[in-house]
Amino acid sequence: MNFLRGVMGGQSAGPQHTEAETIQKLCDRVASSTLLDDRRDAVRALKSLSKKYRLEVGIQAMEHLIHVLQTDRSDSEIIGYALDTLFNIISNDEEEEVDDVEEENSTRQNEDLGSQFTEIFIKQQENVTLLLSLLEEFDFHVRWPGVKLLTSLLKQLGPQVQQIILVSPMGVSRLMDLLADSREVIRNDGVLLLQALTRSNGAIQKIVAFENAFERLLDIITEEGNSDGGIVVEDCLILLQNLLKNNNSNQNFFKEGSYIQRMKPWFEVGDENSGWSAQKVTNLHLMLQLVRVLVSPTNPPGATSSCQKAMFQCGLLQQLCTILMATGVPADILTETINTVSEVIRGCQVNQDYFASVNAPSNPPRPAIVVLLMSMVNERQPFVLRCAVLYCFQCFLYKNQKGQGEIVSTLLPSTIDATGNSVSAGQLLCGGLFSTDSLSNWCAAVALAHALQENATQKEQLLRVQLATSIGNPPVSLLQQCTNILSQGSKIQTRVGLLMLLCTWLSNCPIAVTHFLHNSANVPFLTGQIAENLGEEEQLVQGLCALLLGISIYFNDNSLESYMKEKLKQLIEKRIGKENFIEKLGFISKHELYSRASQKPQPNFPSPEYMIFDHEFTKLVKELEGVITKAIYKSSEEDKKEEEVKKTLEQHDNIVTHYKNVIREQDLQLEELKQQISTLKCQNEQLQTAVTQQVSQIQQHKDQYNLLKVQLGKDNQHQVSSSDGAQMNGIQPEEIGRLREEIEELKSNQELLQSQLAEKDSLIENLKSSLTTPGTNEATASAGESEQIAELKQELTTLKSQLISQSGEITKLQTEKQELLQKTEAFAKSVPVPVESETVIAAKTADVEGRLSALLQETEELKNEIKALSEERDAIKEQLDSSNSTIAILQNERNKLEVDITDSKKEQDDLLVLLADQDQKIFSLKNKLKEFGHPIEEEDELESGDQDDEDDEDEDDSKDQGHIQL
């Protein structure tokens, strides 16, 4: 400390101690002193001298200061002084007041000095690595000077320092920790450091982005109050622009991280007339620029489209449109908002449709497009605002055929508002096109050309537009009015705009070319303009006239004899000359403003005089200049060949289109059939499952039926055994007589059935004889057989009905028999029966038993006859089938006959069932007779008859199965 006082005192004592000697002594003290306090005081003294004597301190002390950083890291105070001293040496920030005369030279010297000291410092890469390690210290006196020093190094030699940091282990990650520092001074200076670090270095930008920089920066902006925040918000927005601009990877990461949604609150500014501070305007301007970075036309189309959709879905576009239609918004913010909305909707159909639906808050409401066009054609509006509106209109129509049709439709006679209460977009464009302001003429012409861009339909529709020039004169077409203004010799800007509109209109539209050539004054005007030798100002107009004439030749369909392709080329050869024509055509692309307009879609001009070319028109010129040159030099034969090739190509295209349509239809049909097949498969699976379930249910029912049948058989045997043990003591004579009468009735019925069966036998014999008779006509035999089968069917029906009636009578007899048994039991219990009556009853019972046995035998015979009848019927069926197979004419009758025979078979089956029921009833009557105590000798016969019935049923089942197979 005493040493420092002596040095400082000596400095003021006399001239023998110069500044360089003082600095040298301080440097020696830093290098040789063993006490930390002495070294600290010496470094503090160097810091105080470093601003005024920057060069001397830098030359003599830099090496010693770096050594202090390496050896004295344990003392934060001396490290802080050393970092501050190095910052003062390297930084170019001049805080001292400088005279006006010396200011420029001093600034240049300071910049060179800072760069030289920076180069010395970073020559050893370990110095930068050491500085990065010092930034990990949490002590304020170390971290803050370290941040400022590194920022200054990046400002001086950014690319070299960036490369050193990039190769340093965890270099960028250490710097990202500064954003999380709770001390705002360090955090804010950390943002400035990252600004310098990420400038023009894509690799570092990616690392910073993936170190969660977006999340931290957006949090800082939110904490500071969004657009109402201070300069910290501005610094964060600049850093975000560095990370996102021209960096597709970071843009995609920003979108995928849902950070676009967090931008919406930035633009919730309201429409107050006050509260627009300078800082707020700056912040909002940067926020709008950040949105434009994400949707810039220079970005890849896929990335731009996805960002546009995300902005619409989160409501950001809606918020921007709110600012657009708000009142009290500063002019520069309004202009930048229009440019931002333009690029958000450019080429995105959903966003363009939404913008078309936006209305201004006026009474009555007007579409936002109309309000903007009113500003564009108003010469009192600022130039930059009019350019922004034109850009917005161009972006609205870019790849938007629907919007183009809506704009052109406002010019057509059927859609113009006759009352005049509202102004349409088309009327505003026409008004601007023919106003006295040349800038309005140019803007309206370019806007209308964009409504026709790559849309042949609207080019043809615009030919229908008629304009009323003055009272009493007939209306003229819009095309004719444009050429009339051209011929009147208006300003160059107006003529350039109209020529660009006509070139866009006529290109790729032969109908418009025909309309243009139909006016006999147009071609002479163009040739006259091209042939004249005018000044440099008029050369651009001559080039555009040559382009328009070339378009009239190239897209000419030769529908007008006086202006066919060959005649127009001969006219050019005679009045202009082909070489001169090509030279004038080349004036367009050689113009100094042509290349500037071709770079970006946005019409960004420093002043109205530079507003000459449109971006889309430069693309059209580039496309047509070569083909028009070839068309001028082609001969008529080459033109014919080219036309033939075009026709062939058109035919080929039509064929290809036809087959494409056919393939498309077939694809649709295949899709429908595939869908039908899939549905049928599903239905089939469902039906198969249902059938499987039904089969299982039927099997279960069969099992249950067999089980019940077995149980019922056991119950019947038990009942029969119990009834055999019961003894009847007696029966009344009148009941027995009644039973006899009923048995007699059954017998008569059986006889009747036998007679009917005999008649049927005779019919069957007749059928056999008719079938076997030789020499008869096959057609007559078939007809007779059909009649006999019909008679057989009727007789079977009669037999069925008789059997049904007999079954009813048997049922009635059974009930009466049951009543008789009940009465007999009651009478036996009440009155004793004498021996004489028992013998009489026994005799009568024997008589009844005999009659019943006879009835049973008759029934068995009837069954045999029915069986024989069934067999004969089957034989007849086979004979009929064999005969009908040889007669193709009677095929339908054979099918009907098979159906009739099937019905007869079913009826016979029903008859067998009824007969089986009758047999069962007779068997039950036999059992009742057993109950009277009389033995029955015909049990074997009955059992054999039952066995025969079962055999008959089995045979019938087998025949049914055979018939189904046939």
Long-range contacts (C-beta under 8 A, 24 or more apart in sequence): 1-37, 1-38, 1-41, 3-29, 3-38, 3-41, 3-42, 4-29, 4-41, 4-42, 4-45, 7-45, 8-45, 19-49, 19-53, 19-56, 20-56, 20-60, 22-49, 23-49, 23-53, 23-56, 23-57, 23-60, 23-61, 24-60, 26-61, 27-60, 27-61, 27-64, 30-61, 30-64, 30-65, 30-68, 31-64, 31-67, 36-72, 36-75, 36-78, 39-68, 39-72, 39-78, 40-75, 40-77, 40-78, 40-81, 43-68, 43-78, 43-81, 43-82, 43-85, 44-81, 46-81, 46-85, 47-81, 47-84, 47-85, 47-88, 50-84, 50-85, 50-88, 50-89, 51-88, 51-95, 51-96, 52-96, 54-88, 54-89, 54-110, 54-113, 55-113, 57-85, 57-88, 57-89, 58-89, 58-90, 58-113, 58-117, 61-85, 61-89, 62-86, 62-89, 62-117, 62-120, 62-121, 66-121, 66-127, 66-130, 69-130, 69-131, 69-134, 70-130, 73-134, 76-137, 76-139, 76-141, 76-142, 77-141, 79-134, 79-137, 79-141, 79-142, 80-139, 80-141, 80-142, 80-145, 83-134, 83-142, 83-145, 83-146, 83-148, 83-149, 84-145, 86-121, 86-149, 87-145, 87-148, 87-149, 87-152, 89-117, 90-114, 90-117, 90-118, 90-121, 90-149, 90-152, 90-153, 90-156, 91-148, 91-152, 92-152, 92-155, 92-156, 114-152, 114-156, 115-156, 115-157, 118-152, 118-153, 118-156, 118-157, 118-161, 119-157, 121-153, 122-153, 122-157, 122-160, 122-161, 122-164, 125-164, 128-153, 128-161, 128-164, 128-165, 128-168, 129-164, 129-168, 129-171, 132-165, 132-168, 132-171, 132-174, 132-175, 133-174, 135-174, 135-175, 135-177, 135-178, 136-174, 136-177, 140-183, 140-186, 143-178, 143-181, 143-186, 144-185, 144-186, 144-189, 147-178, 147-186, 147-189, 147-190, 147-193, 148-189, 150-175, 150-193, 151-189, 151-192, 151-193, 151-196, 154-193, 154-196, 154-197, 154-199, 155-196, 158-196, 158-199, 158-200, 159-200, 159-201, 162-197, 162-201, 162-204, 165-197, 165-204, 166-201, 166-203, 166-204, 166-207, 172-197, 172-204, 172-207, 172-208, 172-211, 173-207, 173-211, 176-208, 176-211, 176-212, 176-213, 176-216, 179-213, 179-216, 179-217, 179-220, 180-216, 184-232, 187-220, 188-232, 188-235, 191-217, 191-220, 191-232, 191-235, 191-236, 191-239, 192-235, 194-239, 195-235, 195-238, 195-239, 195-242, 198-239, 198-242, 198-243, 199-242, 202-246, 202-247, 205-242, 205-243, 205-247, 205-250, 206-247, 206-249, 206-250, 208-243, 209-243, 209-247, 209-249, 209-250, 209-253, 209-254, 210-253, 213-239, 213-243, 214-240, 214-243, 214-253, 214-254, 214-257, 214-259, 215-257, 215-259, 218-259, 218-262, 221-266, 222-262, 222-265, 226-265, 226-266, 226-268, 226-283, 227-266, 227-267, 227-269, 227-280, 227-283, 227-284, 227-287, 228-280, 228-283, 229-279, 229-283, 230-279, 231-279, 233-283, 234-279, 234-282, 234-283, 234-286, 237-283, 237-286, 237-287, 237-290, 238-286, 240-290, 241-286, 241-289, 241-290, 241-293, 244-290, 244-293, 244-294, 245-293, 246-298, 248-299, 248-300, 248-303, 251-293, 251-294, 251-299, 251-303, 251-307, 252-303, 254-294, 255-294, 255-303, 255-306, 255-307, 255-310, 260-294, 260-307, 260-310, 260-311, 260-314, 260-316, 261-310, 261-314, 261-316, 263-287, 263-290, 263-291, 263-316, 264-314, 264-315, 264-316, 264-319, 267-316, 267-319, 267-320, 267-322, 267-323, 268-319, 269-323, 269-326, 269-329, 270-326, 271-326, 271-327, 271-328, 271-329, 272-328, 273-327, 273-328, 274-328, 276-328, 276-329, 276-330, 276-333, 281-330, 281-332, 281-333, 284-333, 285-332, 285-333, 285-336, 288-333, 288-336, 288-337, 288-339, 288-340, 289-336, 291-316, 291-320, 291-340, 291-344, 292-339, 292-340, 292-343, 295-343, 295-344, 295-346, 296-343, 297-343, 297-346, 297-600, 297-601, 298-600, 301-347, 304-347, 305-347, 305-348, 308-344, 308-345, 308-346, 308-347, 308-348, 308-351, 309-348, 309-350, 309-351, 311-344, 311-351, 312-344, 312-348, 312-350, 312-351, 312-354, 316-344, 317-341, 317-344, 317-345, 317-351, 317-354, 317-355, 318-354, 320-344, 321-355, 321-358, 321-368, 324-358, 324-368, 325-358, 325-359, 325-360, 325-361, 325-368, 325-371, 331-382, 331-385, 332-384, 334-385, 335-382, 335-384, 335-385, 335-388, 336-388, 338-372, 338-385, 338-388, 338-389, 338-391, 338-392, 339-388, 339-391, 339-392, 339-602, 341-392, 342-388, 342-391, 342-392, 342-394, 342-395, 342-396, 342-602, 343-395, 345-395, 345-396, 346-395, 346-398, 346-601, 347-395, 347-398, 347-399, 347-400, 349-399, 349-400, 349-402, 352-396, 352-400, 352-402, 352-403, 353-402, 355-396, 356-396, 356-403, 356-406, 364-422, 366-422, 366-423, 367-425, 369-393, 369-396, 369-425, 370-423, 370-424, 370-425, 370-428, 373-425, 373-428, 373-429, 373-432, 373-447, 374-423, 374-428, 376-432, 376-440, 376-443, 376-444, 376-447, 377-428, 377-429, 377-431, 377-432, 377-435, 377-437, 377-440, 377-443, 377-444, 378-440, 379-437, 379-439, 379-440, 383-439, 383-605, 383-607, 383-608, 386-439, 386-443, 387-603, 387-604, 387-605, 387-611, 390-443, 390-446, 390-447, 390-603, 391-601, 391-602, 391-603, 393-447, 393-450, 394-446, 394-447, 394-450, 394-601, 394-603, 394-616, 395-601, 397-450, 397-451, 397-453, 398-450, 398-453, 401-455, 401-457, 401-458, 404-450, 404-451, 404-452, 404-453, 404-455, 404-458, 405-455, 405-457, 405-458, 405-461, 407-451, 408-451, 408-452, 408-458, 408-461, 408-462, 409-461, 411-462, 411-465, 411-478, 412-461, 412-464, 412-465, 413-464, 413-465, 413-466, 430-467, 430-478, 433-482, 433-498, 434-481, 434-485, 438-490, 438-491, 438-493, 438-494, 439-493, 439-608, 439-611, 441-490, 441-491, 441-493, 441-494, 441-497, 441-498, 442-493, 442-494, 442-496, 442-497, 442-611, 443-497, 444-497, 445-497, 445-498, 445-500, 445-501, 446-497, 446-500, 446-501, 446-603, 446-614, 446-617, 448-501, 449-500, 449-501, 449-504, 449-505, 449-614, 449-616, 449-617, 450-616, 452-504, 452-505, 453-504, 453-616, 456-508, 456-509, 459-505, 459-508, 459-509, 459-511, 459-512, 460-509, 460-511, 460-512, 462-505, 463-511, 463-512, 463-515, 477-515, 479-505, 479-512, 479-515, 479-516, 480-519, 483-516, 483-519, 483-521, 483-522, 483-525, 486-525, 487-521, 487-525, 492-537, 492-538, 492-540, 492-541, 493-608, 493-611, 493-612, 495-541, 495-544, 496-540, 496-541, 496-544, 496-612, 499-541, 499-544, 499-545, 499-547, 499-548, 500-544, 500-613, 500-614, 500-617, 502-548, 503-544, 503-547, 503-548, 503-551, 503-617, 503-620, 504-616, 504-617, 504-620, 506-548, 506-551, 506-552, 506-555, 507-551, 507-555, 507-620, 507-624, 508-555, 509-555, 510-555, 510-556, 510-557, 510-559, 513-551, 513-552, 513-555, 513-556, 513-557, 514-556, 514-557, 514-559, 514-560, 516-552, 517-552, 517-556, 517-560, 517-563, 518-560, 520-562, 523-549, 523-552, 523-563, 523-568, 523-571, 527-571, 527-572, 527-575, 527-576, 530-576, 530-580, 530-581, 530-584, 531-575, 531-576, 531-580, 539-584, 539-587, 540-587, 540-588, 540-591, 540-612, 542-584, 542-587, 543-584, 543-585, 543-586, 543-587, 543-588, 543-591, 544-588, 545-584, 546-581, 546-584, 546-585, 546-587, 547-585, 547-588, 547-621, 547-624, 547-625, 547-628, 549-581, 550-581, 550-585, 550-624, 550-628, 550-631, 550-632, 551-624, 551-628, 553-628, 553-631, 553-632, 554-624, 554-627, 554-628, 554-631, 565-631, 565-636, 565-639, 566-636, 566-639, 569-632, 572-632, 578-632, 578-633, 581-632, 582-629, 582-632, 585-625, 585-628, 585-629, 586-625, 588-621, 588-625, 589-621, 589-622, 589-625, 594-618, 594-621, 598-622, 720-927, 723-927, 723-930, 723-931, 724-930, 724-931, 726-931, 727-933, 728-824, 728-825, 728-828, 728-931, 728-932, 728-933, 729-828, 729-829, 729-832, 729-833, 730-824, 730-827, 730-828, 730-831, 730-833, 730-837, 730-838, 730-841, 731-820, 731-824, 731-827, 731-841, 731-932, 732-823, 732-824, 732-827, 733-840, 733-841, 733-844, 735-820, 735-823, 735-824, 736-841, 736-844, 736-845, 736-848, 738-816, 738-820, 739-817, 739-820, 739-848, 740-844, 740-847, 740-848, 740-851, 742-809, 742-813, 742-816, 743-848, 743-851, 743-852, 743-855, 744-851, 745-809, 746-806, 746-809, 746-810, 746-813, 746-855, 747-851, 747-854, 747-855, 747-858, 749-802, 749-806, 749-809, 750-855, 750-858, 750-859, 750-862, 751-858, 752-802, 753-799, 753-802, 753-803, 753-806, 753-862, 754-858, 754-861, 754-862, 754-865, 756-795, 756-798, 756-799, 756-802, 757-799, 757-862, 757-865, 757-866, 757-869, 759-795, 760-792, 760-795, 760-799, 760-869, 761-865, 761-869, 763-788, 763-791, 763-792, 763-795, 764-792, 764-869, 764-872, 764-873, 764-876, 767-792, 767-876, 768-872, 768-876, 771-876, 771-879, 771-883, 778-883, 778-886, 778-887, 779-887, 779-889, 779-890, 781-883, 782-880, 782-883, 782-884, 782-887, 782-890, 782-893, 785-876, 785-880, 785-897, 786-893, 786-897, 789-876, 789-880, 789-897, 789-900, 789-901, 789-904, 790-900, 792-873, 792-904, 793-900, 793-903, 793-904, 793-907, 796-904, 796-907, 796-908, 796-911, 797-907, 799-911, 800-907, 800-910, 800-911, 800-914, 803-911, 803-914, 803-915, 803-918, 804-914, 806-914, 806-918, 807-914, 807-917, 807-918, 810-917, 810-918, 810-921, 810-922, 811-921, 813-921, 813-925, 814-921, 814-924, 814-925, 817-925, 817-928, 821-928, 821-931, 841-932, 842-933, 842-934, 845-929, 845-932, 845-934, 846-934, 848-929, 849-929, 849-934, 849-936, 852-922, 852-925, 852-926, 852-929, 853-936, 853-938, 855-922, 856-919, 856-922, 856-926, 856-938, 856-941, 856-942, 856-945, 857-941, 859-915, 859-918, 859-919, 859-922, 860-941, 860-945, 860-948, 862-915, 863-912, 863-915, 863-919, 863-945, 863-948, 863-949, 863-952, 864-948, 866-908, 866-911, 866-912, 866-915, 867-952, 867-955, 869-908, 870-905, 870-908, 870-956, 870-959, 873-901, 873-904, 873-905, 873-908, 874-959, 877-901, 902-963, 905-959, 905-960, 905-963, 909-956, 909-960, 912-952, 912-953, 912-956, 916-949, 919-945, 919-946, 919-949
